[in-house]
């Protein structure tokens, strides 16, 4: 449940970035933003796989380019369902879906399935170390194998 809420918050941030930077996409209130992020997440998780399965032959013929238009269509459809979330035309929906997908993907890279944030950083000695401050969950491994020589063979 915590993972769902954190991913929903990532979708809210993604949609907020889209509203700020893509012309033709607007929200009336923060309630509409939160609801649109929820509906977009649900549509992308539930409805999008079925639509892509139905359009699979055309998607194969277009070498996957149809997926971008399906994403734009679903983004536009969410604007028709959620009151207070407006997309002016399909071109705005297309670019909004692209930007939403990119920002959401980058934010979700930091979140594991349990809803914890993974942070790793590399030091100069090529060892992976962790920092325990604001980090919820950090996994680090430092493995060095000693060089072994074959014994007994001459």
Backbone as CSV, one residue per row, in Angstrom:
resi,resn,N_x,N_y,N_z,CA_x,CA_y,CA_z,C_x,C_y,C_z
1,UNK,0.812,-1.192,0.000,0.000,0.000,0.000,0.862,1.265,0.000
2,UNK,1.961,1.209,0.759,2.856,2.357,0.815,3.473,2.597,-0.563
3,UNK,3.815,1.508,-1.252,4.380,1.633,-2.595,3.412,2.307,-3.558
4,UNK,2.135,1.968,-3.455,1.121,2.574,-4.308,1.023,4.075,-4.058
5,UNK,1.034,4.464,-2.800,0.905,5.882,-2.459,2.128,6.663,-2.924
6,UNK,3.306,6.081,-2.768,4.521,6.773,-3.209,4.545,6.898,-4.730
7,UNK,4.125,5.859,-5.433,4.064,5.937,-6.904,2.985,6.938,-7.352
8,UNK,1.903,7.007,-6.628,0.859,7.996,-6.921,1.411,9.398,-6.743
9,UNK,2.187,9.613,-5.695,2.811,10.913,-5.471,3.794,11.230,-6.604
10,UNK,4.518,10.224,-7.086,5.416,10.438,-8.228,4.614,10.823,-9.466
11,UNK,3.451,10.201,-9.661,2.585,10.577,-10.786,2.048,12.000,-10.639
12,UNK,1.749,12.403,-9.414,1.282,13.770,-9.183,2.381,14.759,-9.564
13,UNK,3.607,14.483,-9.135,4.724,15.359,-9.494,4.955,15.384,-11.008
14,UNK,4.822,14.230,-11.644,4.990,14.153,-13.095,3.926,14.975,-13.810
15,UNK,2.684,14.837,-13.387,1.595,15.579,-14.010,1.733,17.078,-13.747
16,UNK,2.208,17.439,-12.572,2.447,18.849,-12.278,3.502,19.433,-13.213
17,UNK,4.558,18.665,-13.478,5.585,19.117,-14.420,5.012,19.267,-15.821
18,UNK,4.158,18.346,-16.223,3.537,18.417,-17.550,2.658,19.651,-17.662
19,UNK,1.871,19.922,-16.633,0.979,21.092,-16.650,1.790,22.382,-16.734
20,UNK,2.929,22.418,-16.051,3.753,23.633,-16.046,4.472,23.860,-17.376
21,UNK,4.870,22.793,-18.073,5.761,22.963,-19.218,5.140,22.677,-20.584
22,UNK,4.024,21.996,-20.641,3.396,21.686,-21.934,2.206,22.620,-22.135
23,UNK,2.235,23.439,-23.181,1.094,24.329,-23.423,-0.127,23.533,-23.884
24,UNK,-1.297,23.973,-23.454,-2.534,23.313,-23.845,-3.029,22.323,-22.816
25,UNK,-2.292,22.136,-21.718,-2.716,21.231,-20.650,-2.851,22.056,-19.384
26,UNK,-4.032,22.011,-18.779,-4.328,22.828,-17.600,-5.116,22.023,-16.581
27,UNK,-4.993,22.438,-15.318,-5.828,21.902,-14.242,-6.412,23.076,-13.473
28,UNK,-7.633,22.895,-12.979,-8.305,23.958,-12.233,-7.873,24.015,-10.777
29,UNK,-7.664,22.848,-10.186,-7.379,22.822,-8.752,-6.409,21.685,-8.433
30,UNK,-5.935,21.698,-7.209,-5.052,20.611,-6.781,-5.831,19.297,-6.681
31,UNK,-7.110,19.378,-6.375,-7.959,18.177,-6.338,-8.021,17.522,-7.712
32,UNK,-8.180,18.337,-8.748,-8.216,17.816,-10.113,-6.868,17.213,-10.498
33,UNK,-5.782,17.822,-10.047,-4.442,17.299,-10.333,-4.247,15.931,-9.695
34,UNK,-4.632,15.810,-8.428,-4.487,14.547,-7.709,-5.365,13.466,-8.328
35,UNK,-6.599,13.814,-8.661,-7.522,12.845,-9.261,-7.060,12.444,-10.659
36,UNK,-6.581,13.391,-11.446,-6.092,13.071,-12.789,-4.864,12.168,-12.725
37,UNK,-3.978,12.396,-11.748,-2.806,11.529,-11.590,-3.226,10.119,-11.214
38,UNK,-4.240,9.996,-10.364,-4.747,8.675,-9.983,-5.358,7.966,-11.186
39,UNK,-6.198,8.668,-11.923,-6.862,8.057,-13.086,-5.831,7.699,-14.171
40,UNK,-4.842,8.576,-14.383,-3.790,8.253,-15.364,-3.024,7.002,-14.963
41,UNK,-2.702,6.885,-13.679,-2.005,5.694,-13.201,-2.832,4.433,-13.388
42,UNK,-4.117,4.509,-13.079,-4.993,3.350,-13.240,-5.200,2.989,-14.708
43,UNK,-5.386,4.002,-15.548,-5.563,3.753,-16.981,-4.308,3.119,-17.563
44,UNK,-3.137,3.625,-17.177,-1.891,3.060,-17.696,-1.630,1.650,-17.180
45,UNK,-2.119,1.343,-15.989,-1.899,0.010,-15.432,-2.933,-1.006,-15.904
46,UNK,-4.173,-0.577,-16.131,-5.251,-1.521,-16.426,-5.675,-1.489,-17.892
47,UNK,-6.012,-0.321,-18.401,-6.594,-0.211,-19.738,-5.553,-0.258,-20.853
48,UNK,-4.405,0.359,-20.643,-3.375,0.462,-21.683,-2.906,-0.899,-22.204
49,UNK,-2.660,-1.910,-21.346,-2.247,-3.211,-21.889,-3.275,-3.834,-22.834
50,UNK,-4.568,-3.675,-22.528,-5.603,-4.228,-23.399,-5.667,-3.495,-24.739
51,UNK,-5.541,-2.178,-24.694,-5.557,-1.396,-25.937,-4.342,-1.758,-26.796
52,UNK,-3.182,-1.911,-26.166,-1.982,-2.289,-26.923,-2.098,-3.704,-27.490
53,UNK,-2.765,-4.590,-26.755,-2.977,-5.945,-27.259,-3.916,-5.939,-28.468
54,UNK,-4.965,-5.121,-28.415,-5.896,-5.030,-29.540,-5.246,-4.412,-30.782
55,UNK,-4.336,-3.497,-30.560,-3.683,-2.824,-31.694,-2.329,-3.451,-32.029
56,UNK,-2.073,-4.644,-31.522,-0.764,-5.285,-31.721,-0.367,-5.459,-33.187
57,UNK,-1.252,-5.920,-34.062,-0.825,-6.054,-35.468,-0.399,-4.721,-36.102
58,UNK,-1.170,-3.670,-35.841,-0.795,-2.352,-36.372,0.470,-1.824,-35.698
59,UNK,0.621,-2.141,-34.433,1.811,-1.710,-33.712,3.069,-2.392,-34.255
60,UNK,2.942,-3.635,-34.622,4.072,-4.355,-35.216,4.408,-3.764,-36.583
61,UNK,3.387,-3.495,-37.374,3.614,-2.906,-38.702,4.244,-1.516,-38.609
62,UNK,3.907,-0.766,-37.572,4.469,0.583,-37.420,5.775,0.582,-36.630
63,UNK,6.273,-0.608,-36.320,7.515,-0.772,-35.555,7.443,-0.106,-34.183
64,UNK,6.276,-0.158,-33.577,6.090,0.345,-32.224,5.706,1.808,-32.122
65,UNK,5.661,2.514,-33.237,5.335,3.935,-33.191,3.890,4.203,-32.797
66,UNK,3.023,3.242,-33.039,1.611,3.402,-32.660,1.451,3.545,-31.147
67,UNK,2.381,3.015,-30.378,2.316,3.106,-28.922,2.281,4.557,-28.454
68,UNK,3.033,5.430,-29.115,3.030,6.846,-28.749,1.649,7.466,-28.952
69,UNK,0.982,7.082,-30.025,-0.354,7.617,-30.295,-1.392,7.037,-29.344
70,UNK,-1.225,5.776,-28.954,-2.120,5.172,-27.967,-1.973,5.899,-26.630
71,UNK,-0.726,6.186,-26.244,-0.497,6.922,-24.994,-1.137,8.309,-25.055
72,UNK,-0.990,9.000,-26.170,-1.605,10.315,-26.337,-3.125,10.242,-26.281
73,UNK,-3.692,9.225,-26.919,-5.147,9.047,-26.906,-5.656,8.804,-25.489
74,UNK,-4.961,7.949,-24.722,-5.397,7.667,-23.360,-5.249,8.899,-22.464
75,UNK,-4.200,9.680,-22.687,-4.018,10.929,-21.944,-5.166,11.891,-22.239
76,UNK,-5.533,11.982,-23.514,-6.645,12.836,-23.926,-7.966,12.322,-23.352
77,UNK,-8.150,11.000,-23.319,-9.374,10.405,-22.793,-9.524,10.682,-21.299
78,UNK,-8.418,10.676,-20.565,-8.475,10.983,-19.132,-8.932,12.422,-18.917
79,UNK,-8.530,13.310,-19.819,-8.967,14.707,-19.680,-10.478,14.846,-19.885
80,UNK,-11.079,13.938,-20.623,-12.527,13.979,-20.823,-13.276,13.372,-19.642
81,UNK,-12.605,12.533,-18.865,-13.248,11.865,-17.731,-13.127,12.689,-16.452
82,UNK,-11.970,13.274,-16.218,-11.712,14.005,-14.974,-12.100,15.467,-15.161
83,UNK,-13.025,15.936,-14.349,-13.416,17.353,-14.425,-12.330,18.207,-13.780
84,UNK,-11.997,19.289,-14.456,-10.959,20.176,-13.961,-9.597,19.912,-14.566
85,UNK,-9.476,18.868,-15.373,-8.238,18.540,-16.074,-8.517,18.692,-17.561
86,UNK,-7.829,19.636,-18.190,-8.143,19.980,-19.573,-6.931,19.785,-20.479
87,UNK,-7.186,19.172,-21.626,-6.190,19.052,-22.692,-6.850,19.634,-23.936
88,UNK,-6.217,20.653,-24.538,-6.866,21.393,-25.613,-7.001,20.604,-26.905
89,UNK,-5.987,19.846,-27.295,-6.048,19.091,-28.553,-5.172,17.847,-28.455
90,UNK,-5.205,17.034,-29.511,-4.472,15.781,-29.476,-2.963,16.002,-29.477
91,UNK,-2.488,17.041,-30.137,-1.044,17.304,-30.156,-0.537,17.622,-28.746
92,UNK,-1.287,18.387,-27.995,-0.921,18.642,-26.603,-0.972,17.354,-25.788
93,UNK,-1.971,16.521,-26.043,-2.075,15.238,-25.344,-0.897,14.330,-25.691
94,UNK,-0.489,14.331,-26.958,0.644,13.508,-27.402,1.908,13.909,-26.652
95,UNK,2.230,15.216,-26.667,3.444,15.674,-25.993,3.312,15.585,-24.477
96,UNK,2.116,15.771,-23.965,1.888,15.615,-22.527,2.105,14.184,-22.077
97,UNK,1.624,13.232,-22.879,1.828,11.822,-22.544,3.306,11.453,-22.609
98,UNK,4.017,12.002,-23.601,5.454,11.729,-23.700,6.183,12.274,-22.479
99,UNK,5.896,13.516,-22.106,6.567,14.136,-20.963,6.178,13.440,-19.658
100,UNK,4.899,13.099,-19.507,4.435,12.402,-18.312,5.131,11.060,-18.166
101,UNK,5.240,10.329,-19.264,5.907,9.022,-19.228,7.368,9.156,-18.848
102,UNK,8.038,10.125,-19.411,9.465,10.309,-19.142,9.721,10.705,-17.686
103,UNK,9.003,11.705,-17.199,9.215,12.161,-15.820,8.801,11.079,-14.832
104,UNK,7.690,10.416,-15.093,7.224,9.348,-14.213,8.218,8.189,-14.195
105,UNK,8.760,7.836,-15.351,9.755,6.771,-15.429,10.989,7.123,-14.609
106,UNK,11.477,8.341,-14.749,12.672,8.750,-14.018,12.433,8.775,-12.502
107,UNK,11.271,9.222,-12.083,10.970,9.214,-10.652,10.782,7.793,-10.121
108,UNK,10.165,6.927,-10.907,9.922,5.553,-10.460,11.179,4.697,-10.477
109,UNK,12.242,5.162,-11.128,13.506,4.436,-11.056,14.054,4.408,-9.634
110,UNK,13.711,5.407,-8.855,14.199,5.510,-7.487,13.380,4.711,-6.486
111,UNK,12.244,4.188,-6.910,11.319,3.528,-5.992,11.288,2.032,-6.286
112,UNK,11.508,1.204,-5.255,11.405,-0.243,-5.460,9.957,-0.690,-5.268
113,UNK,9.620,-1.946,-5.549,8.220,-2.383,-5.471,7.593,-2.258,-4.078
114,UNK,8.401,-2.271,-3.025,7.851,-2.125,-1.681,7.588,-0.667,-1.320
115,UNK,7.939,0.267,-2.199,7.703,1.672,-1.929,8.847,2.349,-1.224
116,UNK,9.987,1.716,-1.210,11.150,2.303,-0.556,12.054,2.934,-1.596
117,UNK,12.754,3.957,-1.191,13.620,4.678,-2.113,15.022,4.091,-2.037
118,UNK,15.557,3.669,-3.176,16.903,3.118,-3.248,17.863,4.182,-3.738
119,UNK,18.936,4.367,-3.000,19.956,5.312,-3.409,21.298,4.627,-3.305
120,UNK,22.065,4.671,-4.375,23.416,4.125,-4.388,24.322,5.164,-4.996
121,UNK,25.511,5.233,-4.495,26.471,6.119,-5.108,27.835,5.460,-5.082
122,UNK,28.663,5.826,-6.020,29.973,5.223,-6.223,31.047,6.168,-5.685
123,UNK,31.978,5.624,-4.922,33.083,6.438,-4.438,34.285,6.255,-5.356
124,UNK,35.330,6.997,-5.093,36.521,6.927,-5.943,37.239,5.591,-5.864
125,UNK,37.071,4.864,-4.774,37.773,3.591,-4.628,37.010,2.442,-5.273
126,UNK,36.028,2.767,-6.121,35.214,1.768,-6.833,34.467,0.847,-5.889
127,UNK,34.149,1.300,-4.717,33.336,0.510,-3.807,31.985,1.200,-3.660
128,UNK,30.984,0.427,-3.448,29.639,0.975,-3.321,29.359,1.172,-1.838
129,UNK,29.084,2.393,-1.441,28.837,2.697,-0.037,27.453,3.305,0.111
130,UNK,26.989,3.300,1.315,25.664,3.847,1.556,25.748,5.022,2.503
131,UNK,24.739,5.864,2.454,24.621,7.005,3.340,23.275,6.874,4.042
132,UNK,23.253,7.006,5.348,22.024,6.797,6.105,21.428,8.113,6.561
133,UNK,20.940,8.964,5.893,20.312,10.170,6.401,18.841,10.120,6.121
134,UNK,18.455,10.705,5.031,17.058,10.736,4.639,16.667,9.517,3.830
135,UNK,17.564,8.578,3.664,17.319,7.419,2.811,16.472,6.412,3.561
136,UNK,15.442,5.910,2.917,14.551,4.948,3.536,15.169,3.552,3.507
137,UNK,15.680,3.149,2.368,16.254,1.817,2.238,17.436,1.892,1.290
138,UNK,18.549,1.401,1.734,19.752,1.442,0.917,20.412,0.081,0.978
139,UNK,20.776,-0.437,-0.161,21.480,-1.702,-0.219,22.828,-1.459,-0.860
140,UNK,23.871,-1.982,-0.250,25.205,-1.792,-0.806,25.990,-3.073,-0.634
141,UNK,26.835,-3.348,-1.584,27.695,-4.523,-1.530,29.091,-4.115,-1.927
142,UNK,30.026,-4.643,-1.214,31.421,-4.404,-1.542,32.096,-5.757,-1.522
143,UNK,32.361,-6.291,-2.686,32.939,-7.617,-2.780,34.251,-7.543,-3.536
144,UNK,35.272,-8.057,-2.903,36.560,-8.200,-3.569,37.009,-9.622,-3.374
145,UNK,37.252,-10.306,-4.453,37.741,-11.663,-4.362,39.247,-11.656,-4.459
146,UNK,39.898,-12.366,-3.561,41.353,-12.453,-3.685,41.727,-13.290,-4.903
147,UNK,42.842,-12.959,-5.468,43.302,-13.726,-6.623,43.806,-15.073,-6.140
148,UNK,43.307,-16.095,-6.772,43.694,-17.454,-6.390,44.455,-18.072,-7.549
149,UNK,45.511,-18.746,-7.213,46.311,-19.435,-8.221,46.081,-20.933,-8.073
150,UNK,46.162,-21.593,-9.159,46.003,-23.036,-9.137,47.207,-23.659,-8.449
151,UNK,46.950,-24.495,-7.487,48.016,-25.156,-6.752,48.105,-26.597,-7.172
152,UNK,49.251,-27.094,-7.117,49.454,-28.507,-7.412,49.765,-28.822,-8.867
153,UNK,49.647,-27.896,-9.763,49.935,-28.146,-11.168,51.256,-27.483,-11.513
154,UNK,52.147,-28.231,-12.176,53.438,-27.704,-12.574,53.645,-27.790,-14.045
